[in-house]
Amino acid sequence: MKYQIAIFASLCVWPQRTATQGPGAGVVTAAVGQTVTLTAPVTAGILAFAWHRGTVVTNRQLILSYLLLDPTLTTGPEFTGRENLSSDGTLDIRDLRTSDSGIYTVSMTSNTAAIRTGNQQLRVYEPVTKPTVKYVSPQLVENRCPVEITCDTPSMPVTILWSFNGSPTLPGNIILSADNRTLTISNVPRDDSGIYQCVALNPVSISTSDPQTLTVICSACPIPGSCWQTTLGVACGVLLGAAIIVAGVAVHYERRLKQKGTSKDENLYQNASVIKNPDTQVENMRKGRNGQSASQDSAADSTYMDLKHADLSIYEPIRRP
């Protein structure tokens, strides 16, 4: 019984040390949500196993320990409830998360009280999201501006591969970015027309984008223009079009104003009354009594002068025949 206690004490309170690469050293890859098993490099003659998180073997990094003489599990600060330690020293971690990635160290105490260590590196990856090929326009003019094609995926980290018309061999004038996510085609010759696809992969999954067709049309101009010339031409065309539209609107508005002014002048005379026998009325206005003009009579006489018969009296007696 004293021997068992001594062994257990040696598992929990030995001095701090850094684990060395042992026979079980290596890299284990797994996907999120899966279960992974980490194995002890030595099992023969081992009385106790203890797994730690990281490279330093201390009680603060302890996940689980197992004593074979008294089969019990002891949990440590790094235990999450998803780990299980078997009698052969294998550590199972279920429902993996990316935060579980790192180095795991196992310490083994033999029946001679010798302590051996070994470690394994665990890398947990998310399944790759399907990538998408993106570019500015599916139709380009030959020998004009360079074009960039991007393989877009939120997955990290991933390896990006490209294919052109189903072949991994790309045209010679293509430049790839450092992470392979963007390829640049300079001057875009017609030979670069075709189907582009990208593949995103990591150690646990792979996904391929939908095919995207890039069409390069023949340039209408014998001398290809540069990018800034093309941009300047488009800007000038837009400004010229806007100026033409503004001028057209101004001319139309001016015509409308002229039409409205003419119609108002005509209305001034539409409702004028027609003067009957204008010659007679004008003559009467000009002639007054004794041959004087109407303007002179109006100055001397009242506006409402009485009608007078110069030679005939209204009250002359009636003569009998």
Residue pairs with C-beta under 8 A, 6 or more apart in sequence:
3 69
4 67
4 69
4 70
7 47
7 48
7 67
7 69
7 109
7 113
8 48
8 67
8 70
10 109
10 113
10 115
11 48
11 50
11 65
11 67
11 107
11 109
12 59
12 62
12 65
12 74
13 59
14 57
14 115
16 56
16 57
16 58
17 56
17 57
17 117
18 55
18 56
18 57
19 52
19 55
19 56
19 57
19 103
19 105
19 107
19 117
19 118
19 119
20 117
20 119
21 118
21 119
22 41
22 42
22 116
22 117
22 118
22 119
23 41
23 42
23 118
24 39
24 40
24 41
24 42
24 106
24 118
24 119
24 120
25 41
25 118
25 119
25 120
26 120
26 121
27 120
27 121
27 122
27 123
28 36
28 38
28 120
28 121
28 122
28 123
29 122
29 123
29 124
29 125
29 203
29 204
30 36
30 96
30 122
30 123
30 124
30 125
30 204
31 96
31 124
31 125
31 126
31 127
31 204
31 205
32 96
32 97
32 98
32 124
32 125
32 126
32 127
33 95
33 96
34 96
35 92
35 93
35 94
35 95
35 96
36 92
36 93
36 96
36 122
36 124
37 90
37 91
37 92
38 51
38 90
38 91
38 92
38 93
38 104
38 106
38 120
38 122
39 89
39 90
39 120
40 46
40 49
40 88
40 89
40 90
40 106
40 108
40 118
41 106
41 108
41 116
41 118
42 108
42 116
42 118
43 88
43 89
45 110
45 111
45 112
46 68
46 89
46 108
46 109
46 110
46 111
47 67
47 68
47 69
47 109
47 110
47 111
48 65
48 66
48 67
48 68
48 108
48 109
49 65
49 66
49 85
49 89
49 106
49 107
49 108
50 57
50 62
50 64
50 65
50 66
50 106
50 107
51 62
51 63
51 64
51 65
51 83
51 85
51 91
51 104
51 105
51 106
52 58
52 61
52 62
52 63
52 76
52 78
52 104
52 105
52 106
52 107
53 61
53 63
53 78
53 102
53 103
53 104
53 105
54 61
54 102
54 103
54 105
55 103
55 105
55 119
56 105
57 105
57 107
57 117
59 76
59 77
60 76
60 77
61 76
61 77
61 78
61 105
62 74
62 75
62 76
62 77
62 78
62 79
63 75
63 76
63 78
63 79
63 83
63 85
63 91
63 104
64 73
64 74
64 75
64 76
64 79
64 83
64 84
64 85
64 91
65 73
65 74
65 76
65 85
66 72
66 73
66 74
66 85
66 86
66 87
66 89
67 74
68 87
71 87
73 85
82 93
82 94
82 95
83 91
83 92
83 93
84 91
84 92
84 94
85 91
85 92
86 92
89 106
89 108
91 104
91 106
93 100
93 122
96 124
97 124
98 124
98 125
98 126
99 124
100 122
100 124
101 122
101 123
101 124
102 121
102 122
103 119
103 120
103 121
103 122
104 119
104 120
104 121
104 122
105 117
105 118
105 119
106 117
106 118
106 119
106 120
107 115
107 116
107 117
108 115
108 116
108 117
108 118
109 115
110 116
123 203
125 202
125 203
125 204
125 205
126 155
126 202
127 155
127 204
127 205
128 153
128 155
128 158
128 200
128 201
128 202
128 205
128 206
128 207
129 153
129 154
129 155
129 200
129 207
130 153
130 200
130 207
130 208
130 209
131 151
131 152
131 153
131 160
131 198
131 199
131 200
131 207
131 208
131 209
132 151
132 152
132 153
132 209
132 210
133 149
133 150
133 151
133 152
133 196
133 197
133 198
133 209
133 210
133 211
133 212
134 149
134 150
134 152
135 147
135 148
135 149
135 150
135 212
135 214
136 147
136 148
137 147
138 212
138 213
138 214
138 215
139 215
139 216
139 217
140 147
140 188
140 214
140 215
140 216
140 217
141 188
141 216
141 217
141 219
141 220
141 224
142 188
142 189
142 190
142 216
142 217
142 218
142 219
142 224
143 187
143 188
143 189
143 219
143 224
144 187
144 188
144 219
144 224
144 225
144 227
144 230
145 188
145 226
145 227
145 230
146 184
146 185
146 186
146 187
146 188
146 227
147 184
147 185
147 188
147 214
148 182
148 183
148 184
148 185
149 182
149 183
149 184
149 185
149 196
149 212
149 214
150 181
150 182
151 160
151 162
151 180
151 181
151 182
151 198
151 200
151 209
152 181
153 160
153 200
153 207
155 200
155 202
157 202
158 200
158 201
158 202
159 180
159 200
159 201
159 202
160 179
160 180
160 181
160 198
160 199
160 200
161 168
161 180
161 198
161 199
161 201
162 168
162 170
162 176
162 180
162 183
162 196
162 197
162 198
162 199
163 196
163 197
163 198
163 199
164 170
164 171
164 194
164 195
164 196
165 194
165 195
166 195
170 176
170 183
171 185
171 191
171 192
173 185
173 186
173 187
173 189
173 192
174 183
174 184
174 185
174 192
175 183
175 184
175 186
176 182
176 183
176 184
177 183
177 184
185 192
188 216
189 216
190 216
190 217
190 218
191 216
192 214
192 216
193 214
193 215
193 216
194 213
194 214
195 211
195 212
195 213
195 214
196 211
196 212
196 213
196 214
197 208
197 209
197 210
197 211
197 212
198 208
198 209
199 206
199 207
199 208
199 209
200 206
200 207
200 208
200 209
201 207
225 233
275 281
284 294
285 294
286 293
286 294
287 293
287 294
288 294
288 296
288 297
288 301
289 297
297 305
